[in-house]
Amino acid sequence: MIRTLAALTLVVAALLVASVAYGDFAVPLGDLVSLVAQPAGRNPQIEMIVFDLRMPRALLAMLVGAGLAVAGAIAQAVMRNPLAEPGILGINAGAALAATIFIVALDNAPVQILPWAGFAGASVMAAAIYILSWRDGGTSSLRIILIGIGLSALAGAATTFLTAFGEIGDVQRAMIWLAGSVYHADWPGVRALALWLAAPLAFSMISSRELDLIRFGDQAAQSLGQRVNAVRALMILLCTLLSGAAVAAAGLIGFVGLVAPHIARRLVGPAHAGLIPISALIGAALVMAADLAGRTVIAPVQLPAGIVTALIGAPFFAYLLRDRQNVRA
């Protein structure tokens, strides 16, 4: 566990250095070390590239990846489904619909409100799914999944309708946001996301025992003294806070919440005391690597990080399906 944690921390640190050093204008490692050691009095152009453009972008990618990964680990435990991820709670669909309404349907709306609109849409959708899944004094994972699929499809249809009949310029803006990217990162956004994620991430670690219990099923958890409905509601709230904030900051970056917990589970096992921090580091590394690849592989063209993670996540999802079929066979 400790070795894995240390190794992944080094990977994230290496990706941070690479993200700052490489791009359209490469910053030599010696200049980078000198700039970090003594920021004042160095090349103003390099200083602007490193501290104003690349550093906040890399840190925002790290925070977004960590939030999505931990949200995915929570969703898989609460739903008791290895194929679950935050989108199953309607977070992605709700955020996409709210952002599309904000961009396409509202004229001259201030762009600063867009992240809040995305977060509000994610929260409302998650709350609607939980409320509609409540039957006979409680909820169940199956009802949440089925209702989540239905409402997500409805929100997706509404989003498609808006993009089909909206102004071309507005639709293009919406499509860029929906693709998921951290290209717009700045220091206020990084600080805001870090402060927002701090408490949910800490509480997720504190709740690792409850997550271990609930993944065994409602009856087993209740027999061990867990208040299953209260814990499920709290965990869905945590998942919404984490994933909703990440989506609001960077748009729709898919598959991180699916891939990262599975890799973490292979490395440290199913216990959430180790799974959560390892998932956070893997998620951070995935989004940082996706953003770095997206802006360097076919430079000067930049691919949004969401497209790169989809290229990774879709084959991984197919592998999981095939693996589960082989196990059943």
Secondary structure, DSSP 8 states (H G I E B T S, - for coil): -HHHHHHHHHHHHHHHHHHHH-SSS---HHHHHHHHH--TTS-HHHHIIIIIIIHHHHHHHHHHHHHHHHHHHHHHHHHT-TT--GGGGTHHHHHHHHHHIIIIISTT--GGGHHHHHHHHHHHHHHHHHHHT-BTTB--HHHHHHHHHHHHHHHHHHHHHHHHHS-HHHHHHHHHHHH---TT--HHHHHHHHHHHHHHHHHHHHTHHHHHHHTT-HHHHHHTT--HHHHHHHHHHHHHHHHHHHHHHH----SHHHHHHHHHHHHH-S-HHHHHHHHHHHHHHHHHHHHHHHHHTTTTS---HHHHHHHHHHHHHHHHHHHHHHHH-
